[in-house]
Amino acid sequence: MRYLAAIVLAITLTACATPQEPVERIVRVPQPVSPPAALLRCQAAPKAPGGAYTQADVAEFILDLSESGADCRGKLAAVRRYVDDAISE
């Protein structure tokens, strides 16, 4: 009996509900993001010394290799910022 009374009460209470306002939905369509071409090319890696090479040759190679890697990491960070800025707009 209580079960039936609870069902009848629930049905009558839903009849008193006010209709909700229609909800405006905002749909964001992703736009393709294309960073500048200059940021998509890294400095070329240096050629390893060949033949009879000295420690100075190896040191120069390591410095050039480090510079090349720093260039690429810097451009990757710039691309990441560019994409983040484009997405947040």
Summary of the structure (lengths in Angstrom):
residues: 89
radius of gyration: 32.5
end to end distance: 59.6
largest distance: 100.5
contacts: 142
relative contact order: 0.12
helix: 58%
strand: 0%
